[in-house]
Amino acid sequence: MRAARHRRSVKARVIAGGSVAVAVGIAAAVAVTMPAQAAWSSAWKVSANGWTADDSPRVSVDRQGDALLVWRACDPATPSCSYQIQSRTKRADGTTGSIRNLSPLGASVSWPEVDSDDTGDAAVAWEQDGHVVGRRISASGSLVGSTQKLSTSAPATNPVVAVSPGGTALVAWSESRGGSWYAMARRLKLDGTVGSAITLGSGSAEKPGIGVDRNGHFVVAWVQGSTVVAKRITPDSVSPTKVLTSSIASYAGFGMVRVGVDRDGDAVISYRSGGGTRPQVWASRWSRTGTLGSPLRISSSTDNVGVHHALATDLDGDSMLVWTRWNSSSRLEMLGRQLSASGTRGTTTVLGLNDRPDIALDDDGDGMLVYQTPSSPYSAQQVGARLISRSGSFGSAKTLTSDGRVPQVDARPSYRFTALWQQVSYPYSINAVAGP
């Protein structure tokens, strides 16, 4: 899952005269405005002709509006369809860069993650031959240095990455040593060299979450035994471990950890709990001064939540969360609500029979939600999008493609979004669109 962006907010405009749901409880989606010049581009094919891509595309957009897109694809002409991690740039002016191969053909590679600094210098991390590796990509799209092995033991899995405004990247992951899991982190510098490995503490095979503030201070959260914990990592220090969930019983464990960080370092950490009679989505607020609030239940106590949820936090500390639940007809439906910087939970909105949400937010507070539909157990055939208002309302649904799944989205500073997805039909190409 892409790191929660340090430069995003979660607000958008409401059309003059449009209604906004303010009653406590379940709200309906409403229309939200777009700038007068807004328009959607034509969808374009990101991956190479003759290659088949899989369902793990990622995108990062810098403050100039240039996008870096990353995915895994295989060459069917090779034995056993040999895979590579590949990347490509799309400039704000519409110019498309060439495809770059980040990994050697034939290596066992999977699950790429990407993030960019303010000027477009990016870091990509992925699994390769049982380890976690990383590589820097310049703002021009060129590869910097060689691929670096980041993990210290194998198997290592589930990398996440965040890049500070000035360009320092931090990769976090889970690795096994002698039969025990540990949460790890390591810096990947602008020149492609790496820092020392940081053992954050005991962990699990669950994917960690990561975020970074405007001062370059990182927050990493992960599952440790029967709880969720977090640490702050600055250029000079690593904080003691903060336990976030000691007051929540979770008989089936925690997972799906997400991290959002505001401009000053106040963090919101969300996670899925298997405790009690049904799974739930929770969030913990951990201030930059070390104050930890009590966990807040985001889903209803009667919800039987699905696997996936998304979190985004703006520069002022307000957050938006979207999750899924199984309804009375055993279908997955999507819901969303706002969590203010003061910890107030907003009205919950039902968002249809959808799954796999992702959220991106621009500097002015405008947001976009993307998702796939129809929801499990049916094969996804559409990718949809909704704008998000600064009051926490969702705009009307727009279909981005009738042949797509597992969408991802990121934003430029001024109300422009890049979304990409895997095509459902063969050859499973990666496609993208920009707008509005």
Residue pairs with C-beta under 8 A, 6 or more apart in sequence:
1 113
1 160
1 207
1 209
1 258
2 58
2 59
2 60
2 113
2 114
2 115
2 358
2 408
2 410
3 113
3 115
3 160
3 161
3 162
3 209
3 210
3 211
3 212
3 259
4 162
4 209
4 210
4 211
4 258
4 259
4 260
4 261
4 311
4 312
4 313
5 115
5 211
5 312
5 360
5 361
5 410
5 411
6 162
6 164
6 165
6 211
6 212
6 213
6 214
6 261
6 263
7 63
7 118
7 165
7 214
7 315
7 363
7 413
8 312
8 313
8 314
8 315
8 360
8 361
8 362
8 363
8 367
8 411
9 314
9 315
9 316
9 318
9 361
9 362
9 363
9 364
9 365
9 366
9 367
10 312
10 313
10 314
10 318
10 319
10 320
10 338
10 359
10 361
10 365
10 367
10 388
10 390
11 314
11 318
11 361
11 364
11 365
11 366
11 367
11 388
11 389
11 390
11 391
12 32
12 33
12 365
12 366
12 367
12 387
12 388
12 389
12 390
12 395
13 32
13 33
13 366
13 389
13 390
14 20
14 30
14 31
14 32
14 33
14 389
14 390
14 391
14 393
15 31
15 32
15 33
16 33
18 30
18 31
18 32
18 33
19 30
20 30
20 389
20 391
20 393
21 27
21 28
21 30
21 347
21 349
21 393
22 347
23 347
24 347
25 347
25 348
26 347
26 348
26 349
26 350
27 347
27 348
27 349
27 350
27 393
28 349
28 350
29 349
29 351
29 386
29 393
29 394
29 395
29 396
29 397
30 389
30 393
30 394
30 395
30 396
31 395
31 396
32 387
32 388
32 389
32 393
32 394
32 395
34 387
34 415
34 436
35 415
35 436
38 415
38 435
38 436
39 435
39 436
40 433
40 434
40 435
40 436
41 94
41 433
41 434
41 435
42 433
43 400
43 401
43 431
43 432
43 433
44 96
44 431
44 432
44 433
45 429
45 430
45 431
46 57
46 69
46 71
46 88
46 420
46 429
46 430
46 431
46 432
47 53
47 71
47 73
47 86
47 99
47 429
47 430
48 73
48 86
48 99
50 75
50 76
50 77
50 427
51 73
51 74
51 75
51 76
51 427
51 429
52 73
52 74
52 76
52 81
52 426
52 427
52 428
52 429
53 71
53 72
53 73
53 422
53 423
53 427
53 428
53 429
53 430
54 71
54 72
54 73
54 74
54 422
54 428
55 405
55 406
55 422
55 428
56 71
56 72
56 110
56 111
56 112
56 406
57 69
57 70
57 71
57 406
57 408
57 420
57 421
57 422
57 430
58 69
58 70
58 71
58 112
58 113
58 114
58 408
59 67
59 68
59 69
59 70
59 114
59 408
59 409
59 410
59 418
59 419
59 420
59 432
60 67
60 68
60 70
60 114
60 115
60 116
60 122
60 410
61 67
61 68
61 116
61 360
61 410
61 411
61 412
61 418
62 68
62 116
62 117
62 118
62 119
62 120
62 122
62 139
62 412
63 118
63 119
63 412
63 413
64 92
64 119
64 120
64 412
65 91
65 92
65 412
65 413
65 414
65 416
66 89
66 90
66 91
66 92
66 120
66 139
67 89
67 90
67 91
67 410
67 418
67 432
67 434
68 87
68 88
68 89
68 114
68 116
68 120
68 122
68 137
68 141
69 87
69 88
69 89
69 90
69 418
69 420
69 430
69 432
70 85
70 86
70 87
70 102
70 112
70 113
70 114
70 124
71 85
71 86
71 87
71 112
71 430
72 83
72 84
72 85
72 86
72 109
72 110
72 111
72 112
72 126
73 83
73 84
73 86
73 430
74 81
74 82
74 83
74 84
75 81
75 82
75 84
75 105
76 427
78 105
78 106
82 105
82 106
83 103
83 105
83 107
83 108
83 109
83 110
84 101
84 102
84 103
84 104
84 105
84 107
84 109
85 101
85 102
85 103
85 109
85 112
85 124
85 126
85 128
86 99
86 100
86 101
86 102
87 99
87 100
87 102
87 114
87 124
87 137
87 141
88 96
88 97
88 98
88 99
88 100
88 141
89 96
89 97
89 140
89 141
90 96
90 97
90 418
90 432
90 434
91 97
92 412
92 416
97 140
97 141
98 141
100 137
100 141
100 142
100 143
102 112
102 124
102 126
102 135
102 137
102 143
102 147
103 109
103 126
103 128
103 133
103 147
107 128
107 129
108 127
108 128
108 129
108 130
109 126
109 127
109 128
109 129
110 126
110 127
111 126
111 127
111 157
111 158
111 159
112 124
112 125
112 126
113 124
113 125
113 126
113 159
113 160
113 161
114 122
114 123
114 124
114 125
114 161
115 122
115 123
115 161
115 162
115 163
115 169
116 122
116 123
116 163
117 163
117 164
117 165
117 166
117 167
118 165
118 166
119 139
119 167
120 138
120 139
121 136
121 137
121 138
121 139
121 144
121 163
121 167
121 190
122 136
122 137
122 139
122 163
123 134
123 135
123 136
123 137
123 161
123 163
123 169
123 171
123 188
124 134
124 135
124 136
124 137
124 161
125 132
125 133
125 134
125 150
125 159
125 160
125 161
125 171
125 173
125 188
126 132
126 133
126 134
126 159
127 133
127 156
127 157
127 158
127 159
128 147
130 154
130 155
130 156
131 149
131 150
131 151
131 154
131 156
132 149
132 150
132 151
132 156
132 157
132 159
132 171
132 173
132 175
132 184
133 147
133 148
133 149
133 150
133 151
134 147
134 148
134 150
134 159
134 161
134 169
134 171
134 186
134 188
134 194
135 143
135 144
135 145
135 146
135 147
135 148
135 188
135 192
136 143
136 144
136 145
136 169
136 188
136 189
136 190
136 191
136 192
137 143
137 144
138 144
144 190
144 191
144 192
145 191
145 192
145 193
146 192
148 188
148 192
148 193
148 194
150 156
150 159
150 171
150 173
150 184
150 186
150 188
150 194
150 197
151 173
151 175
151 184
151 197
152 175
152 177
152 184
152 197
153 175
153 176
153 177
154 175
154 176
155 175
155 176
156 173
156 174
156 175
156 176
156 184
157 173
157 174
157 175
157 205
158 173
158 174
158 205
158 206
158 207
158 208
159 171
159 172
159 173
160 171
160 172
160 173
160 207
160 208
160 209
160 210
161 169
161 170
161 171
161 172
161 188
161 210
162 169
162 170
162 210
162 211
162 212
162 218
163 169
163 170
163 212
164 170
164 212
164 216
164 218
165 214
165 216
166 216
167 190
168 187
168 189
168 190
168 216
168 235
169 187
169 188
169 189
170 185
170 186
170 187
170 188
170 210
170 212
170 218
170 220
170 233
171 185
171 186
171 187
171 188
172 183
172 184
172 185
172 200
172 208
172 210
172 220
172 222
173 183
173 184
173 185
173 208
174 181
174 182
174 183
174 184
174 203
174 204
174 205
174 206
174 207
174 208
174 222
175 181
175 182
175 184
176 182
176 205
180 202
181 202
181 203
181 204
181 205
182 199
182 200
182 201
182 202
182 203
183 199
183 200
183 201
183 202
183 203
183 208
183 220
183 222
183 224
184 197
184 198
184 199
184 200
185 197
185 198
185 200
185 218
185 220
185 233
186 194
186 195
186 196
186 197
186 198
187 194
187 195
188 194
188 195
189 195
198 233
198 238
200 220
200 222
200 231
200 238
200 241
201 224
201 229
201 231
201 241
202 224
202 225
203 222
203 223
203 224
204 222
204 223
204 224
204 225
204 253
206 222
206 223
206 254
206 255
206 256
206 257
207 255
207 256
207 257
208 220
208 221
208 222
208 223
208 257
209 220
209 221
209 222
209 257
209 258
209 259
209 269
210 218
210 219
210 220
210 221
210 259
211 218
211 219
211 259
211 260
211 261
211 267
211 313
212 218
212 219
212 261
213 219
213 261
213 262
213 263
213 264
213 265
213 288
214 263
214 264
214 315
215 264
215 265
216 234
216 235
217 232
217 233
217 234
217 265
217 288
218 232
218 233
218 234
219 230
219 231
219 232
219 233
219 259
219 261
219 265
219 267
219 269
219 286
220 230
220 231
220 233
220 259
221 228
221 229
221 230
221 244
221 257
221 259
221 267
221 269
221 271
222 228
222 229
222 230
222 257
223 229
223 253
223 254
223 255
223 257
223 271
224 241
226 250
226 253
226 254
227 243
227 244
227 245
227 246
227 250
227 254
228 243
228 244
228 245
228 254
228 257
228 269
228 271
228 284
229 241
229 242
229 243
229 244
230 241
230 242
230 244
230 259
230 267
230 269
230 286
231 238
231 239
231 240
231 241
231 242
232 238
232 239
232 265
232 288
233 239
242 286
242 290
242 292
244 269
244 271
244 284
244 286
244 292
244 295
245 254
245 271
245 273
245 282
245 284
245 295
247 294
247 295
248 273
248 275
248 282
248 295
249 275
249 276
250 273
250 274
250 275
251 274
251 275
251 276
252 274
252 275
252 279
253 274
254 271
254 272
254 273
254 274
255 271
255 272
255 274
256 271
256 272
256 307
256 308
256 309
257 269
257 270
257 271
258 269
258 270
258 271
258 309
258 310
258 311
259 267
259 268
259 269
259 311
260 267
260 268
260 269
260 270
260 311
260 312
260 313
260 319
261 267
261 268
261 313
262 313
262 314
262 315
262 316
262 317
262 341
263 315
263 316
264 288
265 288
266 285
266 286
266 287
266 288
266 317
266 341
267 285
267 286
267 287
267 288
267 313
268 283
268 284
268 285
268 286
268 311
268 313
268 317
268 319
268 339
269 283
269 284
269 286
270 281
270 282
270 283
270 284
270 298
270 309
270 311
270 321
271 281
271 282
271 283
271 284
272 279
272 280
272 281
272 282
272 305
272 307
272 309
273 279
273 280
273 281
273 282
278 302
278 303
278 304
278 305
279 304
279 305
279 306
280 297
280 298
280 299
280 301
280 303
280 305
281 297
281 298
281 299
281 303
281 305
281 309
281 321
281 323
282 295
282 296
282 297
282 298
283 295
283 296
283 298
283 311
283 319
283 321
283 339
284 292
284 293
284 295
284 296
285 292
285 293
285 296
285 343
286 292
286 293
293 343
296 339
296 343
296 345
298 321
298 323
298 337
298 339
298 345
299 305
299 323
299 325
299 335
300 325
300 348
303 325
303 335
304 325
304 326
305 323
305 324
305 325
305 326
306 323
306 324
306 325
306 326
306 332
306 355
306 376
307 324
308 323
308 324
308 355
308 356
308 357
309 321
309 322
309 323
309 324
309 357
310 321
310 322
310 323
310 357
310 358
310 359
310 369
311 319
311 320
311 321
311 359
312 319
312 320
312 359
312 360
312 361
312 367
313 319
314 361
314 365
315 363
316 341
317 340
317 341
318 338
318 339
318 340
318 341
319 338
319 339
319 340
320 336
320 337
320 338
320 339
320 359
320 361
320 367
320 388
320 392
321 336
321 337
321 338
321 339
322 334
322 335
322 336
322 351
322 357
322 359
322 369
322 371
323 334
323 335
323 336
323 357
324 332
324 333
324 334
324 335
324 354
324 355
324 357
324 375
325 332
325 333
325 335
326 332
327 333
331 353
331 375
332 353
332 354
332 355
332 375
332 376
333 350
333 351
333 352
333 353
333 354
333 375
334 350
334 351
334 352
334 353
334 354
334 355
334 357
334 371
334 375
335 348
335 349
335 350
335 351
336 348
336 349
336 351
336 357
336 369
336 388
336 394
337 345
337 346
337 347
337 348
337 349
337 392
338 345
338 346
338 347
338 391
338 392
339 345
339 346
340 346
346 392
347 392
349 393
349 394
351 369
351 371
351 386
351 394
352 373
352 397
353 373
353 374
353 375
354 371
354 372
354 373
354 374
354 375
354 384
355 371
355 372
355 373
355 375
355 376
355 380
356 371
356 372
356 380
356 405
356 406
356 407
357 369
357 370
357 371
358 369
358 370
358 371
358 407
358 408
358 409
359 367
359 368
359 369
359 370
359 388
359 409
360 367
360 368
360 409
360 410
360 411
360 417
361 367
361 368
361 388
361 411
362 411
362 412
362 413
362 414
362 415
362 416
362 417
363 413
363 414
364 413
364 414
364 415
365 390
366 387
366 388
366 390
366 411
366 415
367 387
367 388
367 411
368 385
368 386
368 387
368 388
368 409
368 411
368 417
368 419
369 385
369 386
369 387
369 388
369 394
369 409
370 383
370 384
370 385
370 400
370 407
370 408
370 409
370 419
370 421
371 383
371 384
371 385
371 407
372 380
372 382
372 383
372 384
372 404
372 405
372 406
372 407
372 421
373 380
373 381
373 382
373 383
373 384
374 380
374 381
374 382
379 405
379 424
380 404
380 405
380 406
380 424
381 402
381 403
381 404
381 405
381 424
382 399
382 401
382 402
382 403
382 404
383 399
383 400
383 401
383 404
383 405
383 407
383 419
383 421
384 397
384 398
384 399
384 400
385 397
385 398
385 400
385 407
385 409
385 417
385 419
386 394
386 395
386 396
386 397
386 398
387 394
387 395
387 436
388 394
388 395
389 395
400 407
400 419
400 421
400 433
401 421
401 423
401 431
401 433
403 423
403 424
403 425
404 421
404 422
404 423
404 424
404 431
405 421
405 422
405 424
406 421
406 422
407 419
407 420
407 421
408 419
408 420
408 421
409 417
409 418
409 419
409 420
410 417
410 418
411 417
411 418
412 418
415 436
416 434
416 435
416 436
417 434
417 435
417 436
418 432
418 433
418 434
419 432
419 433
419 434
420 430
420 431
420 432
420 433
421 430
421 431
421 432
422 428
422 429
422 430
423 429
423 430
423 431
